[in-house]
Amino acid sequence: MTKHGDSQTKKTIHKLAKEFAENTYRELEKYRDADRQEEAQRIFIQQENEELKEDQGKEIDYHRYWKDKYEEEQKRSGYLQDELDRVKKENNDLHNKVAALLDAVDPATKIQKARESGL
């Protein structure tokens, strides 16, 4: 026999009235509504559990995402450091060329050498 409020039955009012002939229509509605409430609560709990499982999976993905980002930035900063070193070397070379030109004795020679070197 089916008990009142059993969410597994999902019976209509007509079926409930046949089974529980001694109850009024209003009481049968209460039982049916209670079934609906239980089912809605069960569905809500299932959805919450699924969301929690998804969130747990995302935490792992976030860890991997940030680790990958960190490694990309490390590579990028290594590249930038290499570029900075190259620019410093070029700057030092230019400084040395200018110093060599300034060490020339004749001012006309200084100007001529500067023009030849592209400065």
Secondary structure, DSSP 8 states (H G I E B T S, - for coil): ---TT-TTT---HHHHHHHTTTS-HHHHHHHHHHHHHHHHHHHHHHHHHHHHHHHHHHHHHHHHHHHHHHHHHHHHHHHHHHHHHHHHHHHHHHHHHHHHHHT-SSHHHHHHHHHHHT-
